[in-house]
Amino acid sequence: MKNIIPEKKSRTWFKILPIMIIIVTIILNFFYSFGTKQEFITKMSLVFLGISCVISIFICVFGYYGFKYFFMIIFIANIVAVIFASFSYIRNLSGWQDLIGTVIYIEIIVIGVILGFITEIIAQVLKNKKK
């Protein structure tokens, strides 16, 4: 895990942040436009950009301060959330795709945050027991 994740307080975290924001925003915009068969809407794009900014900053801040297990779990939750939100945009939900997709995305992120905190606490307790 040391080779994949940057070290604590590394400048690499500042390179990861914009990449995460761009990728999540593009994927959500693509599946929203494709799934709802609507043309590109600036308002929804800004909503997706805002959501991905908040989540990506949250993820990278905890990674920057050395919470590596939290970073991994929330990163995986972010990928899963994007996939589930994308599938909800593709399904025909009679106009509710955007709201349902956004709620699904946020719910999965919240579950990831909770699991990340629990995992980080367990890792710290086990680390302190070894000492």
Secondary structure, 3 states (H helix, E strand, C coil): CCCCCCCCCCCHHHHHHHHHHHHHHHHHHHHHHHHHCCCCCHHHHHHHHHHHHHHHHHHHHHHHCCCHHHHHHHHHHHHHHHHHHHHHHHCCCCCCHHHHHHHHHHHHHHHHHHHHHHHHHHHHHHHHHHC
